Amino acid sequence: MESIVIKLGGSVITYKDKPLTARINDINRLSREIAEVLNDVRLCIVHGGGSFGHYVAKKYSIYSGIPIIKLGLSILELEMRRLNLLIAESMINHGIPVLPFSPSNIILTKERTIFQFFKDSILKAIEWGYVPLIYGDYVFDEAYSCIIYSGDQLSLELCKLMKAKKIIFCLDVAGIYDKDPKKYNDAKLLKEINHEDIPKLLRNLSKGEDVTGGIYNKISVAYEAAKLGIKSIFINGLSHNLLQRAILGKDFVGTIVY
């Protein structure tokens, strides 16, 4: 049975221009798409923070260390758990046996690199047929007090953990473009990218404004994944049935990084 990590981007599960507002209809649709193919694959699901996580992290400058107002970290944890539980409730209602995990409880970093990963519970959950549901959030860091550890980075670590060979990134655009499609009408969708071409592509892209680096960080993660033999697929998670087609290996509109 194939193992796959799915990353639900924050712009797919929340309205990023509306603080603390989830896309409930899209969450339910994605849950249905996953539920219909659940018996065909072994899954781990990661989601971003969207207008829950990024809004609070920016407000309290959590991405740069312990916030001046300590309650900021508590509020971030609270709001991310709210979003996580919204998604978990939807998936459970659709018959997906998800088990939520908080990254701050299982990961410690040193200079932004994992040096302790308490992974046994995740492995047991997968072994017993559950679907771990994890999200990008703060983790404690030996050098910087705390950092935001993105869902994109988590996706790669979970691929390594469960020996998955595919990450599916759900975005609010069709895939990776040669330039920002939200700014340039002539942006071209890149259907396939050899990882050897990624350094040049990254030089042409900005790092983005969200606290986890936006598309720049996703492509960087895909680059590291490809070097390990892990394929990354980028699709529009707001388009019906694309996620399901990508899971099953059927034709889809999007980008493959290999």
C-alpha positions in Angstrom: 0.0 0.0 0.0 1.4 3.4 -1.0 2.2 5.9 1.7 1.4 9.6 0.9 1.6 12.8 2.9 -1.0 15.4 2.1 -0.4 19.1 2.9 -3.5 21.2 3.0 -2.4 24.8 2.5 -3.7 27.6 4.7 -5.3 29.4 1.7 -7.3 26.2 0.9 -8.8 25.7 4.4 -9.1 29.3 5.5 -9.9 32.7 4.0 -6.4 34.3 4.4 -7.8 37.8 4.1 -10.4 37.2 6.9 -8.8 36.5 10.3 -9.8 33.3 12.0 -12.2 32.3 9.3 -12.3 28.7 8.0 -13.4 27.5 4.5 -15.9 25.0 6.0 -17.4 23.9 2.6 -13.9 23.3 1.2 -12.8 21.4 4.3 -15.8 19.2 4.0 -15.3 18.6 0.3 -11.6 17.7 0.8 -12.6 15.3 3.6 -15.1 13.6 1.3 -12.4 13.2 -1.4 -10.0 11.7 1.0 -12.6 9.4 2.6 -13.5 7.9 -0.8 -10.0 6.6 -1.4 -9.0 5.9 2.2 -8.7 2.2 1.7 -6.3 2.5 -1.2 -3.5 4.4 0.5 -1.7 5.0 3.9 -2.0 8.7 4.7 -0.6 11.4 7.0 -2.3 14.8 6.7 -0.7 18.1 7.5 -2.4 21.5 7.4 -1.2 25.1 7.4 -2.3 27.9 9.7 -3.9 30.2 7.2 -5.8 33.1 8.8 -5.6 31.4 12.1 -1.9 30.8 12.6 -0.4 33.5 10.4 -2.6 36.2 11.8 -1.7 35.5 15.4 2.0 34.8 14.7 2.4 38.1 12.9 0.4 40.0 15.5 2.7 38.8 18.3 5.9 38.4 16.2 6.2 34.8 17.3 8.1 33.8 14.2 11.2 35.7 15.6 11.2 34.1 19.0 9.2 34.3 22.3 6.8 37.2 21.9 7.0 40.2 24.2 3.5 39.4 25.3 3.7 35.8 26.5 0.0 35.3 26.0 0.7 35.5 22.3 2.1 32.0 22.2 -0.9 30.7 24.2 -3.3 32.4 21.8 -1.4 30.9 18.8 -1.7 27.5 20.3 -5.4 28.0 21.1 -6.3 29.2 17.6 -4.3 26.5 15.8 -6.0 23.9 17.9 -9.4 25.4 17.0 -8.6 25.1 13.3 -7.1 21.6 13.8 -10.3 20.5 15.6 -12.5 22.0 12.9 -10.7 19.9 10.3 -10.6 16.8 12.5 -14.3 17.0 13.1 -15.0 17.2 9.4 -12.8 14.3 8.6 -14.2 12.1 11.4 -17.7 13.0 10.2 -16.7 11.6 6.8 -15.3 8.4 8.4 -11.6 9.2 8.4 -10.0 8.0 11.7 -7.7 11.0 12.2 -5.7 11.6 15.4 -4.5 15.2 15.9 -0.9 15.8 17.0 0.6 19.2 18.1 4.1 19.8 16.7 5.2 21.6 19.9 4.6 18.3 21.8 6.7 16.1 19.6 9.5 18.3 18.1 12.4 20.3 19.5 14.7 22.3 17.2 18.1 23.8 17.5 18.9 26.8 15.2 15.7 25.9 13.3 16.7 22.2 12.7 15.1 19.3 14.4 17.3 17.7 16.9 14.6 15.8 18.9 11.6 14.2 17.2 9.4 12.1 19.5 7.9 10.1 16.7 6.9 6.8 18.3 3.2 7.8 18.9 2.9 8.9 15.2 4.4 5.6 14.0 2.0 3.6 16.2 -1.0 5.6 15.0 0.0 4.8 11.4 0.7 1.1 12.2 -2.8 0.7 13.8 -4.5 2.3 10.8 -5.1 5.8 12.0 -4.4 9.0 10.0 -2.1 11.5 11.9 -3.4 15.1 11.5 -0.6 17.5 12.2 -0.2 21.3 11.6 2.4 23.9 11.2 2.9 25.7 14.5 5.4 27.0 17.0 8.1 24.6 18.4 10.6 25.4 21.1 14.1 26.1 19.8 17.4 25.8 21.8 18.8 28.9 20.1 15.8 31.1 19.4 13.4 30.2 22.3 10.7 29.3 19.8 10.2 29.3 16.0 7.4 28.7 13.6 7.9 25.2 12.1 5.9 25.2 8.9 3.6 22.5 7.7 5.7 22.2 4.6 8.8 21.3 6.6 6.7 18.9 8.7 5.5 17.2 5.5 9.0 16.3 4.5 9.9 15.0 7.9 6.7 12.8 7.9 7.6 11.5 4.5 10.9 10.3 5.9 9.2 8.9 8.9 6.6 6.8 7.1 8.8 6.1 4.0 6.4 7.9 1.7 7.4 8.6 -1.8 4.8 11.4 -2.6 3.8 14.7 -1.0 0.7 16.4 -2.4 0.6 20.1 -1.8 -2.9 21.7 -2.0 -2.7 25.3 -3.0 -5.1 28.1 -4.1 -3.5 28.1 -7.6 -3.1 25.4 -10.2 0.5 24.6 -9.3 4.0 26.2 -9.6 4.3 29.0 -12.2 7.4 30.7 -13.6 6.2 33.9 -11.8 3.4 34.9 -9.5 0.1 34.1 -11.3 -1.7 36.5 -8.9 0.4 39.4 -10.1 1.2 38.5 -13.7 -1.5 37.5 -16.3 1.2 35.9 -18.5 2.5 33.6 -15.8 3.0 30.0 -17.2 2.1 26.8 -15.3 5.2 24.6 -15.0 3.8 21.0 -15.4 7.0 19.2 -14.6 10.1 20.4 -12.8 13.4 18.6 -12.5 14.8 19.3 -9.1 18.1 20.3 -10.7 16.3 23.3 -12.1 14.9 24.5 -8.8 17.8 26.7 -7.6 17.4 28.9 -10.8 13.6 29.0 -10.3 14.0 30.1 -6.6 16.2 33.0 -7.7 13.3 34.3 -9.7 10.8 34.1 -6.9 10.3 36.2 -3.8 10.1 34.6 -0.4 6.6 35.7 0.2 4.9 37.6 3.0 3.5 34.9 5.2 5.5 33.8 8.2 6.4 30.4 6.7 7.8 31.7 3.4 4.9 31.0 1.0 5.5 29.3 -2.3 9.3 29.8 -2.0 9.4 27.6 1.1 7.2 24.9 -0.6 9.5 24.7 -3.6 12.5 24.5 -1.3 11.0 21.6 0.5 10.1 19.9 -2.8 13.8 20.3 -3.8 15.0 18.6 -0.6 12.3 15.9 -1.1 13.3 15.2 -4.7 17.0 14.7 -3.6 15.6 11.9 -1.4 13.6 10.3 -4.2 10.3 11.8 -3.0 8.0 13.3 -5.6 6.1 16.5 -4.8 2.8 17.2 -6.5 1.2 20.7 -6.5 -2.5 21.1 -7.2 -5.3 23.6 -6.7 -7.0 22.3 -3.6 -10.0 24.5 -4.3 -10.8 22.5 -7.5 -13.2 19.6 -7.1 -11.7 16.1 -7.2 -8.1 17.1 -8.1 -6.8 15.9 -4.7 -8.5 12.5 -5.2 -7.1 12.2 -8.7 -3.6 13.0 -7.4 -3.9 10.5 -4.6 -4.9 7.8 -7.0 -2.2 8.6 -9.5 -4.6 9.7 -12.2 -4.1 12.5 -14.7 -4.5 16.0 -13.1 -3.7 19.6 -13.8 -0.8 20.8 -11.7 2.9 20.5 -11.2 5.2 17.5 -10.5 8.6 18.1 -9.0 10.9 15.1 -9.3 
